[in-house]
Amino acid sequence: MQLGSVTLFFLFIFSLLLSQHGAEVYNITPSHPLSEGETLVSPGLIFELGFFSPNSSGNKYVGIWHKDIFPRKVVWVANRDKPIAFIDTLASLRVSSNGSLELVDGKQNSVWSTNVTIQVSSSNTSLVAAVLSDDGNFVVKDVIGAGESIWQSFHHPGDTLLPNMMLGYDIKNRKSSFLTAWKSERDPSSGIYTTELGRRTDMPAQLIIWINRSIPFWRSGPWDKSKFIGIPNMDDRYLSGFKLDENVDQGTKYYSYNLPKETLGYLDLSSQGKLKHMYSENGRNWSLKCESQKNNRCDIYGTCGPYGICSISESPICKCLKGFVPKSHQEWSKGDWTSGCVRKTELFCERQTNKKSVPLQGKKDDDDDGFRKIIRAKVPDYHQYITSLDLEDKFNDCKIRCLNNCSCLAYALVNNIGCLVWYKDLIDLQKFSNGGVEIYIRLAHRELESILTTRDTLREYIGKHDPSELLVYDFDTILTATDNFSITNKLGQGGFGPVYKGVLQDGKEIAVKRLSSSSGQGIEEFKNEMLLISNLQHKNLVRMMGWCVKEDEKLLIYEFMLNKSLDTFLFDTRKRAVLDWPIRFNIIQGVVRGLLYLHHDSYVKVIHRDLKVSNILLDEKMNPKISDFGLARIVEGTQNLENTQKVVGTRGYMSPEYAMGGLFSEKSDVYSFGVLVLEIISSKKNTSFSLYDQQLGLLAYAWNLWNEGKGLELVDEILGYSYSSSEVLKCLHIGLLCVQDNAVDRPIMADIALMLSSDKDCPRPKLPVFTIQNSAYHARSHYESINSSKNEASITMIEGR
């Protein structure tokens, strides 16, 4: 009894299971209806049809699913809007006396029917049968008519497109097929979302998801013979087998797909309005191939309104196109962008209502309109296709046709499609980080001139020199995020200004570096950091999210590091206990990986020039990220040394050749790294540590301990004995090698990485003489507040050459 109860409970909880186990049949005939407890199976046992009840539902339905793949996905439902009560066990699916297939409840009331009849008599109804094919098509056949199909489920889609099914329309016969989502995951009745092959005027076609068949919710962009260009990650290999069949003469247009022989799959419209392509290669479980939206607000139709462009990686996500301004500044300030934007300057051709625009091949009026290019774009809705282009110069022909028509607002020449133009308001424009196409937006000449000839301000400098197209943040957005740069949100003070924590409208936390207006040297550092770090991508480098410039305000926006900088822990008597040895060792390894990337693995060789404890940020898992690239320099891969008249950096971290001679190289960063390692081991600042009886700074003190075989005495006493002696001694040895006076004696980061990860013998380090000669330069009172976590400021020293 107990086992039976468990079984019943299991069957009830799992959705889409049969009401009870029963016999498998291969057809439904007038003499053999399908009753509860039986299932109709396809010849190859791929699909199955039967009664099912969704999880926690009091209703019962007849549906089709893949027989052996779990979790089960019902791909078609007969009576989706007319359920049978769960307690009704006498329902059946039968061939009626008129040859129609119908579902009746226990009282023999018709619940659902194919509504297709044939002329039959009592003597030949047995020649009508319903079967399930191996592609999932449920077919009613007239056996007398050589197996001719009377009705089939493929002509009546539910929420799922199976291979060999078709979505589209037949204009002449006024027929269309589309998908309709379930109301919810446990309610198969018709929901609010439908998807179909766009509007009948769309050429090329596009998929559109509608709300209540009237309001567009999402669209795919036009089809280019292998993919929909508005789905950036879709290509002809990614969604192999999708195709569009169009017959202009017959007025038909259908979209379908096929899969390799051994692969099963389906395209499903979920109850949340999302298209998902699922596949199974092993015939046992489902995997997601791709989906139409990824919870991305920019994917929602018309988020930014007419002439607005949406970019999910920017904040706010909506901007007006260049040459346009918000239609309602009040609505935009509240984050409601749907009213869109309007032109700042009327088009020339609109003012010249009595004449056409001058063609490009003729004399061009100085006030004539022009076009501004947008790259990686999802093209707007309501495109129109231009036929019969000049094959020798398609691009120029497409441009001229648009320019010569005052109603044309934009054009694009798309591979495998041709020339597309737009005559209606440009809506549902999106900027992708990859994929997309180039589109050209029509603007008045005055707007183009202002874009092209503005003085080389900081904003224009960034626009010209930044190939990565960093995110541009609105100043008011940052002001709100930081609570007007509230002192309570201040994270610290850098060499060129304070850093604040901010929270964007979507809840994302950011760090905002605010360049001090009094820092005359900060402009170049601002440009340098923004342009450099935007092109560097590594898990041990802090990630820049964007920038903002407004009048004298210059801001850099970074990902927020929950645990701030390393110095807030390392030099604080209360907090440094958090840094056990595994965390410290992981930080050392992470900094090595970051520097190795900068020196050897990035597309350019970068010298940081200001590596120090306060520039190592820690994420929520205490993983290190190198930050503050304001002083960094790019050097040619073959150059060993660079010379500068402006020596910048932080006392205690600058190498001898750099501090005294202005020479810097990757070995300068290696020196700074060595100081950093010794500070991490000891929790002592290089700039404030000294032994008065020996006149030793931290570096010489560490070397003496190592030389006397007492290296473990350097370890921060708060660690006790809970550390790996071999790892500590290895790090100490490497740190001392890195702070050698002569650059030639220091290892490169590739060697350091190898030393850390292997038992390779390390060279013997020499005593750092530079530190002894400059011990007075470093010496501070041993009793001053060395526990302070205040950042050491970057300095600049001008050396006469």
N, C-alpha and C positions, 0 to 999 in steps of 0.2 A: 504493500500500500504506500509505504513511504517513497519507494522508487517511482511509482506511478505519479505521485503528487509532484515530485521534483520535475519529472518529464513534462507534465502539463504546464507547470509554471514556466519552464524553459521555453516551451513553444509559445506561450502567451507573451512573454517579454520580448523575444526577438521578433522584429518586424518582418513583414513580407514572407512569412512561412505559411505553408498550407494549414488549413484548419485541422486536418488529420492526414495521416499517411494512408495512401491507397494505391490502387492499380494504375498502371500507365497504359494509355490507349493511343492509337495512331490516327484516329479519325472520329468525327461526330456525324452520325447519320440519323434519319428519322427513327430507326429502330434501336439506336444506341445513343441516347443523350449523355452529356457529361454531368455527372452528379458530384456533390461534395464528397471528397475522399478519393476522387480520380483526377488524374492530370493527363492532358493531351501533350505528347512529346513530338519533336521533330524527328525525321528519319535518322539523323546522325546523333541524336540525343544532345543537341546543342541548346535548344530552346525548350521551354515548358510553359504550358498554359493551365491555369487552374484557379480555384478560389483562394483568396488571401484576405487577411485583415491586418492593416497597418498597426504598428505598436500603439497600445493603449486606446485603440479605436473600438467603438461599439458597432462598427459597420463592416460589411463584407463586400468584396468586389471580385470580378473576374479579370485576371491580368496575365501578362506574359513576362517572363524573366529568363536569363541565362540559367541553364539547369544546374551547373556545378560550380559556379563562381560566387564567392561570398566576399563581402556582404551582398545579399541579393538586391538587385536594382530592378524594379518593375519598369519595363520599357514601354508598356502600353496597357491601358485600362479600358475595358468595354463600357462599363456603367459608372464612369467617374463622377457624374453629377446625379446619379440615382442609385445610391447604395442599398444593399439588402441588410436587414438587421442581423447582427452577429449570431443571435440565438436561432435564426432560421436555418435549419439543417436540411430542409427539403428542396431548396432551390436547385435549378438545373439549367444547363445550356443545351438547347435542342434545335433541331430543324423542324420548323412548323409545317403545317399542311400546305401552305402556299409557297414553300421553298425558301422562306426567309429564316435566317438564324436569329433566335431570340433567347433572351435570358428571362426566366420566370421564377417568381418566388415560391414559397411553400404552398401558397393559396392559388397557384397557377395564374397569378396576375403578371402581365408582361411588364418587365422592368426596362429592358433595352432590346433593340432589334436592329438588324441591318437595313430594314425597310426596302429591301430589294427582293422582288418576287418574280417567279417564273411560272409559266402555265404548267401546272402539274395535276395529276390525278392520283387517286389512291394507289394506282398500280405502278406509278413510276417515281413517287417521292423518294424511294430508296436509292434513286440515282443522283441525288443531291448529297454532297458530303462537305464537311469542313475539315481542313487539315492545316497543320503548322509546318512551314518550311524551315530549312536549316539557316536561312537568313533572318528568321524572326517574323516573317510575313504570315499572318493568319488569313487563310483564303477559303472562300466558299466556292465550290466547283460544281458545274453542271456536267455530271458524268456522261449524260447523253450527248452533249455537245463536245465530245472529244476532250473532256477535262477543261473546258473553257471556264475562265474565272468569272464568277457572277459578282463577287464583292471581295475586297481585300483590305486588311488593316493599314497597309502602307499608304493607301489613299486617304486615310483618316488619322493623321499623326496625333500623338498626345503631347508629352513633354520631351520626347526623345527621338533623335534622328539616328537610325541604324544604317549601316552600309547598304547601298542600293535603294534606300528611300530617297525621296526628292522633296525639297522645299522650293516653292516658286508659284508661278501662276500661268494660266492659259487665258490670255485676254479675249480671244475669239469666243471661247466657250464659257467665259466668266467663271473660271474655276481657280481656286488658289489653295495652297496648303501651307500651314504654318504650325509652329510649336506653341503650346500653351502650358505654362508652368502649373504645378500643383499649388493649391492654396497654402499648404504647409507640408512639412515632411511626413505628417501622418494623415493628411487630408488630400486625396487625389483630385478633389473637385477643382474646377477651373479657377486658377488664380488670376491676379491682375496683370501678370507679365506674359507677353507673347513675343515671338521673334519670327520675322519673315524676310524675304529677299528684297528689302527696301521698298521704295516707291516704284511704280511702274515706269516713271519717267527717268529714273536713275540709270545712267549708262556711262561707264560700267556699273554693274549692280553692287550693292553693299548690303550687309546684314544689319538690321535694325531691331533692337529690343524696344517694345512699346509698353506703356502703362495704359491699360484699359483700351487698347487698340487705337489710341489717339495721341498720347503724349510720348514723344521720343525719350528714351531712358539711356540708351547707349547705341553706338553705331560702330561698325568695323572699318569704315573708310572703303573706297572702291577696290574692286578685284582687279589684279594685274596679270591674270592668267595663271598665277601660281600661289598667290597669297592676297590677303586683305592688307592694304598698305597702312591702315590705321591701327594694326596690331603689331607693335615694333618687333616682337620676338618670333613672329611667324614667318616661316619661309617654306619653300616647296619640299624641303626634307623634313621640316619640323612637323608639318601636318600632311604627310604624304598621302596622296590619293584624293584630295579634295578637288572638285572640278565644277565648272559652271557651263551648263549647256544652254545656248541661246539660239533661237530661230526667229529672226525678225519677221520673215514672211508669214510664219504661222502664228506669230504673236505669243510665243512661249519662252519662258526663262525659268530654268530649274537648277538648283544647287544640290550636289550630292557628293558622296565620297566612297571610296573603296579602300580595303585594307589587304595586306598580304594574306595569303591563304591560311596560314596558321595563327593569325592574329585576330582577336575579337575586340570590338570597341563600340562606342556610342558617343553621341553628342547630346548633352542634356541641358535643358533650361531649368535652373533651380528655382525654388520658391522665392529666393531673394533677387531674382532677375539676373543671374549670372550663367553664362554658357560655359560648360565644362566638357572638355574632350577627354574621355577615359579610355584606357586600352588594357588588354591582358594578353601577354605572350605565352603564359604558362597555362592558361585556362583554369586558374585556381583563385586569383584575386585581381582586384582592379588597381591601376596606377593612374595618376593624373598626368596627362600629356601637356595640356595648357588650359587657360581659362581666359574669358573675355576681359574681366576686371580683376584687380588685386586689391580690393578695398581702397581704391584710389579715387579721391574726389574729382580729380581731373577727368576720369573716365565717364563721369556722369554728364549726360548731354547738356551743353549750354551752361556749364557752371559759371563761366566768366561773361556770359551774355555776348551780344553782337560786338565785334571788333575787340574783344578781350582775348587774351591768350593765357592758357593755363599751364603751369609747370609745377609738378608735385615736389620738385626739389628746391623750390624757392619759397620764400615767406614774405608777404602773403603769396598764395599760390596764383593769384590772378593779377595780371598787369594789362594795361591798355597797350595796343599796338603803337609803335612809334608814329607820331602824327595824330594821335587820338587822346582824348581825356575822358575821365569817368562821366557818364551822363548824370549821375547823382553822387556827388562827393559824400553826402551824408550817408547814403546806403553803403557805399564802399568802405567808409570808415568803420561801419558796423560789421563788416565781413559779408555783406550781401552784394554780390557782384553781378547778379542776373540781369540788371538793367543795362549792363554793358557800357560801351563807350561811344563817343561821337567825334567827328572830325574837328580838329583845331582850325584847319584852313580848307575852304571850299575848293573842290577840284576846278582846274582851269576850264575843262570841257563843259562843266556844269554852268559856268559863267558865260560861256560862248554858245548859247542855245541856238544861235542862228547859223552855226557852221560846225563842221566836223573837226576833230583833232587833226593836226598835221602829221602825216605818216612819217615814220622814222627815216625812210629813204629819201624823203624830201627835206626841205629846210626846216629846222626845228626851232619853234618859238621859244624864246628864253623863259617864258612863263608856262610852257607846256608841262603836263603831268609826267611823272616818271614812276619807277618801281623800286621798292626796297625788298631785298631778299631776306627770307627767314629760313634757316636750315633746320633739319631734323624735326620737321613739323608733321602733325596729323592735319591733313587738309580739311577745310571747313565743309559743312554740309551744303547740299544743293549744287553740286558740281554739274557742269555741262561739258559734253565731249565735242571737240572740234574735229571734223573730218577733213580729208584731202589736204594735208599739210605739204608744204614744199619739202620733198625728201632730201634735198641738198642742204637745207638750212632750217631744220625743224624748229629749233629754239627761237631764232629771230622771227620766223613766220608766226609762231604762237604769240610772241610778244607784240608784234605789229597788229595782229588781229584783235588783241585785247585793247591796245592803245587806240586803235581806230574806232572803237565802239565805246561811247561815253558811258554806257551802262555797265561795262566790264570793270570789275573792282579788283580782280586778281587773276593770275594765271599760274599754271605749273606744267612743266613738261616731264611726264612720269614714264620711266622705263616700262616697256611692255604694255603701255596704255596709249600714250601720246599726249596731245594738248588738252588740258582741262582748264575751263574758265569759270568765273563766278559772277553772276549778275544780281544776286540777292545779298542781303547783309551777311557778312562773314561771321558765322557762328559755329561753336564747337571746335575752335582752334586749340591745338595742344602742342607743347614743346616736349620732345622726347630727349632722354639722355643718349639714346642710340636708336638707329633706325629712322623711319620717317622719310620725308622728301623735302625738296626745296620748293618754296612757294614765293611768288613775287606780289607784293601788295601795292596797289596804286596810291600814290600820294601827290599832293600839290608840290610844284617845284620848290616853293618856299620851304616846305618841311624837309625835303631832301637836302636843300642847301644848308639848313641849320644843322642837319645831322653830319654832313660831310665837311663843313668849313668852320665849325666851332673851334675856338682856341684850344690848345693842348692842355686843358685843365687836367686835374688828377683823374676825374671821371673818364674823360676821353682817352687819357693815357692808358688807363686800365682796359677800356674797350678795344683799343688798338693792339695792345700787346698781350692780352690774355687769351690764349688759344683754347683754354678749357672752358671759357664762358662761365665763370664763377657766378654763384647766385647773388643777386642784388637785393638787399633788404631795404625796405622802407624805413626811414628814420623814426617815424611815429610808431612803427611796429616795435622797434628796438626800445624806444622810450617807454612804451607800455610794458614790454617784457621785463625791463630792469627796474620798473617802478621809478621812473625818472632818475635813473642811476643812483638809487638809494644807497646810503652808506651801509645799510644792513645787507645789501646784495654784493658788497665789494669783496672780491676774493683775494686781492693782493695788489701790489704795486710793482710794475715792471720798469725797465729802464726808460721807456718812453711814454709811460702813462699807466693808469689803473686798469684792472680787469674786474668785470662784474659778472655775476650770475644773472641769467634771464630765463623766463619761461614764455614760450610762444603761445599763440592762441590754441594750437592743437595739443598743448601740454608738453611739447618737446623742450628739454632744458638745453640752454646754450651758455657759452662763455663769451663775453664781449670785451675785446681789448680796445680801449678808448685812447687814441693817440692824443697826448697832451698838446694843447694849442701853443704852449710856450716852448715846445721842443723844436727848435729851428732845424735840427738835424733829422727830425723824425719823418719828414716827408719821404725821403729816399728809402729809409728803412721800411716804411709802410708799403711803398710800391714793391720793394724787394721781397718782403715777406709774402705779400699777397700773390704775386706772380710766380714765386718760386714754389711755395708749399702747395699751391693749387694743382701743380703737376706732379707732386710726389705722393705716392700711395703705398703705405706700408703699415702693418698693424702696430708697429712700435714708433710711429710718427703721429703726432696729433693731427686730426683731420679738420681742415678748414671747411666751413659750410658756406661762407660767403663774405660779403663786404657791404659797407654803406658809407656814402659820402654825401654830406649836406653842408654847404658853406664851409665853415671852419671845422666841422665835425668829421673825423675820419675814424671809422670803426672796422675792426676785423672780427668776424663771428666764427667761433670754433665749437666743436662738440664739447659738451660739458663733462669734465672729469670729476666724478663724485668725491674722490679723496684728495683733490687739489694737488699740490706739488710735494715732492719727496721731502723737502726741507721742513714742512709743517710737522712731519713725524720724526725725522732723523735727529733734529736738534732740540726736541721738546722732551723734557724728563718724564712727563706723564704719558705722552703718546708713543714714544719710540719703542715701548715694549710690544706694541702691535707688530713691529717689524721683527719677526723671528728670523732665524737664519735662512730657512727655505724661501721666505719672501725676499730677503735681501739678495740672495743668490739669483733668484728669478729676475729681479730688477737689473742686476749686473748683466745677465745673459740677454735680457731684452734690449738694453742699451747697446750692447755689442751688435745685435741683429740690426737695429736701427742705423747705427753708424756704418755697418758693412754695406747696407743698402745705399746710403748716401755716397759713400766713397767708391763703391765698386759696381753695384747692381742697378742703380737708377739710370735713366736715359741720359743724364748729365752727371758729372762728378761735382758733388756739393761739399764745401767745407763750412761747417756750422759756425765756428769762431766764437761761440759763447756757450759752450756746454758747461753746465753747472747743476748743482742739486736743485735749485729753484726752477730750472727749466726741464726737469723730469716730472711729468704729470702722471698721476696714478688713477686708473679707472676703478670701477666698483669691485673688481677682483684683484686690485693692487698690481695690475699689469702696467709696466712703464711705457710712456710715450714721450718722445723727445719733442719739445716745443720751442717757440720763439726763434723764428728764422730771420728776424730783422737784420741781423749782421752777417748772415750766410752769404757765401760767394760761390759762383760757378767757375770752375777752372777746366781748362782743356785736359783731356785724358792723358796727354803725354807730358804735361807740365808737372814738375816736382815742386817748385817754389813760386809763389807770387809775392810781389812787393807792394806795399801800400804806405802812403805818407800819413794816412789816418789810422792810427792804431786803436782798435776798439775791442772791448772784451771786459772781463771781470777779474779784479785782482785775485791772485791766488790760483787762478786757473789758466793763465796765459803762459805759453811756453817761452823759454829764454829768447829764442831767435825772433819771436813775434813781439814780445814786450820791449826788447831792446833794439831790434833792427827792422821791425815792420814786415818780416818775412813770415808768410804763412803757407801751410800745405796741409795735407791730410794728417801729417805727423803732429801738427798743432792741436788738432782734435784728439789725437791719441794721448797727448800730454794731459789735456783737460780730463779725458776719460780716466787716466791713471789717478789723478787727484780725487776724482769722483769715487773710484773704487776704494781708496784708502779712507775716505770719509764715510762710506757706507759700512765698512768693516768696523770702524772705531766710533762712529757717531760724534766725531770731533771735526770742527771747522778748520780747514787749512789756514784761513786768514786770522784765526783768533787763538790757535794753539801754539804754546811755546813752553819750553822747560828752561827756566832762568838759570839753573845751575849748569846747564850744558849749552845754553843758547841754541837750542835746536827747534826748528819748525817741524810740522807734522811729517813731512816727507823724509827728512833726515832721521827723525826719531823712529819712523817705521823701518827705514833701512837698517839702523843700528840693531833694533830688535830682531829683524830677520837675520842679520849677519851673525848675531850671537846665538841663534837658534831659539830665540824667545818670541817668535812671531805671533804666537797665540795670545801674548800679553796685550797686543793691540786691540783685540776683540772687545767690543762694547760689553762692559761688565754686566749690563742688564740681561744679557743672553745667558749668563751663568755658564753651564757646560753643555747647553742644548744646541750644539752646532756640529757640523762635520769638520773635523780638524783638517782633513785632506783638502776639502773645498776651500776652507779659509786660507790655508797656506798657499794653495794654487792661486787664489785671487790676489793675495798679498804679493806673491812673486810677480804676477802679471802687472799689477799696479805699479810696482817699482820699476819694471822694465819700461813702462809707458812714460814715467817721469824722468827719464834720462836726460841729461843736459843737452847732449848732441842728438839732433833729429835722426841721424843715421843709425844710432843705437836703439831707437825705438822700433817695435814691431809695427806692422800694418794691421788693419782690422781683420783681414783674412787669416793672418797668423794667430791673432788673439782668439778668434773664434775656434780655430783648431786646437789651441792650447787648452781652452776651457772644456772642450768636448772629448779630449783624448788624454792619454798618459805621455804625450810627447815631452821630451826633456826641454826645459826652457834655459836660455842663456843666463849667465850670472849677471845680475844688475850691478852697476857701479854706484858709488855714493853720489847722490844728487848735490853737486857742489854749488850750483846756482842758488839753491835754497839757503845754504849756509851763508853765502856772500850777501844774501838779501834778507837774512833773518830779522834784522831790525825793521825792514820794510813790512814784514808779516806780523811782527810781535805785537801783541795786545796784552792787556792785563789778564792774567789767568782767572782773575776773580770777577771780570766784567760779565755782563749778562750774555754768556755764550749760549744760553738756552733759548734765546729769542729766535723766532722763526722768520724774522724779517729778511726779505730777499736782499742779496748783495747786488747793488746796482751795477749795470754795465757802464763802463767808462770809456772815454775817448781821449787819446793822447796824440797830439800832433807833433811829429818828429821832423825836424829840418833835415833835408837830404843834402 
